[in-house]
Amino acid sequence: MTRLVVFAVLAVVVWKMATGRWPWQPNVSTRAQALFRARKLLGVRADAHRGDIIEAHKRLIAIVHPDRGGTNDQVHEANAARDLLLDELPDPVTETR
């Protein structure tokens, strides 16, 4: 029984070293995590359209702008979130073809 427990612990540690995550953690890509954080920051849903993303970005910038007590880092983070979400939208030219 002890051998089985030691083998299981060793297998879990090898898994962590090989994959960078524990076996019980979900396999979520870094890009998916970044998209989730960007949507959360801007407060938009996963099916948001271009206008929704831009409007949410404008609202956030109005709050975090340095002239209103925010910081440059907050503005850069908001801009990066907007750009990431806009890049994920399907291209309108290829969508019609």
C-alpha positions in Angstrom: 0.0 0.0 0.0 2.8 2.4 0.8 4.5 1.7 -2.5 1.2 2.6 -4.3 1.0 6.0 -2.4 4.6 6.8 -3.1 4.2 5.9 -6.8 1.0 8.1 -7.0 2.8 11.1 -5.4 5.8 10.6 -7.7 3.5 10.4 -10.8 1.7 13.6 -9.7 5.0 15.5 -9.2 6.3 14.3 -12.6 3.1 15.4 -14.2 3.5 18.9 -12.6 7.1 19.1 -13.8 6.2 18.0 -17.4 3.1 20.1 -17.9 3.5 23.0 -15.5 0.1 22.3 -13.9 -1.3 19.8 -11.4 -3.4 17.0 -12.9 -6.6 18.3 -11.3 -6.2 21.8 -12.7 -8.2 22.5 -15.9 -6.2 22.7 -19.1 -6.9 26.4 -20.1 -4.6 28.1 -22.5 -2.9 31.3 -21.7 -4.7 33.1 -24.5 -8.1 32.0 -23.1 -7.1 33.3 -19.7 -6.0 36.6 -21.2 -9.4 36.9 -23.0 -11.3 36.1 -19.8 -9.3 38.8 -17.9 -9.8 41.3 -20.7 -13.6 40.7 -20.8 -13.8 41.0 -17.1 -11.8 44.3 -17.0 -14.0 45.9 -19.7 -17.2 44.3 -18.4 -18.3 42.8 -21.7 -19.7 39.4 -22.5 -18.0 36.7 -24.6 -20.3 37.5 -27.5 -19.7 41.3 -27.4 -19.6 43.1 -30.7 -17.1 45.7 -31.8 -19.3 48.6 -30.7 -19.8 47.0 -27.3 -16.1 46.6 -26.7 -15.3 50.2 -27.8 -18.0 51.7 -25.7 -16.9 49.7 -22.6 -13.3 50.8 -23.3 -14.4 54.5 -23.4 -16.3 54.1 -20.1 -13.2 52.5 -18.4 -10.8 55.1 -19.8 -13.0 57.9 -18.4 -12.6 56.3 -15.0 -8.9 55.4 -15.0 -7.4 58.3 -17.0 -4.5 60.0 -15.2 -6.4 63.4 -15.4 -9.1 61.8 -13.3 -6.9 60.1 -10.7 -6.0 57.0 -12.6 -2.5 55.8 -13.7 -0.8 55.3 -17.0 -0.6 51.6 -16.2 -4.3 51.4 -15.9 -4.8 53.1 -19.3 -2.3 50.7 -20.9 -4.1 47.7 -19.4 -7.4 49.0 -20.7 -6.0 49.6 -24.2 -4.4 46.1 -24.2 -7.7 44.5 -23.2 -9.5 46.4 -26.0 -7.0 45.5 -28.6 -7.0 41.8 -27.6 -10.8 41.6 -27.7 -11.0 43.4 -31.1 -8.3 41.1 -32.5 -10.5 38.1 -31.5 -13.5 39.4 -33.5 -14.0 37.7 -36.9 -12.8 39.8 -39.9 -15.8 41.4 -41.6 -14.3 40.9 -45.0 -13.9 37.1 -44.6 -17.2 36.8 -42.8 -19.2 37.8 -45.9 -17.4 35.4 -48.3 
